[in-house]
Amino acid sequence: MPPDLKSLTSTNPIEGFPLTTPQPEQLDNIKAQIDLVLLALEALTGIGSEAMLQAAIDLNLESMVSDRVALWRLRQSSPLRKGQGGRKKLDVEEARALVLISCHLAKQQHELIRRAVALLEQVTEQRRQPHQTALLGDYLDKFNNTYQERMEAGDTVSPETLMNLALKLLIDLLFYSAPHGFRRMWLALLDRTKPR
């Protein structure tokens, strides 16, 4: 049985990942996907860099994510981000560390994520728009505003495209908040970025 996130914290957490390693050309897309997952978490839960740094401490990943500047540089490595300042090449271990942090935070927010997804299912069945509910409306507004503020193509992406992206990420977060979520997220990242 593969180790769960809790048991990983006592040793090197990176060792619990599937052995599959991304190709160098996949890393840019992986960086972008991880940053979007973190953006969705921020928009839904209101967490910020402090919570991400605390997660790094909880998971014994301070050597990779030691402070706000290190975190900012890792997130700026996303090719979707505005600006060139501070951007660095993200290596596989750093990508895995960000996956662990994302899933740790998602697990902490599991109840809220589950409530939001259940609400999405309900409004979909009722053929209502998600933004007509307070929880989903706030999430979509924060996601759209943050995306437009931080991402290069923020002003050119249609509101419908952003809403679909935000809702897909919300559903993904539910899977990532479950036991072994970090493995699911890593395998999903590898699959989504595989050259077709």
Secondary structure, DSSP 8 states (H G I E B T S, - for coil): ----HHHHTTS-GGGGS-S----HHHHHHHHHHHHHHHHHHHHHH---HHHHHHHHHHTT-TTTS-SHHHHHHHHHTSTTBS--TT-----HHHHHHHHHHHHHHHHHTHHHHHHHHHHHHHHHHTT--GGGSHHHHHHHHHHHHHHHHHBTTTTTS-HHHHHHHHHHHHHHHHHHTSTTHHHHHHHHHHHHTS--
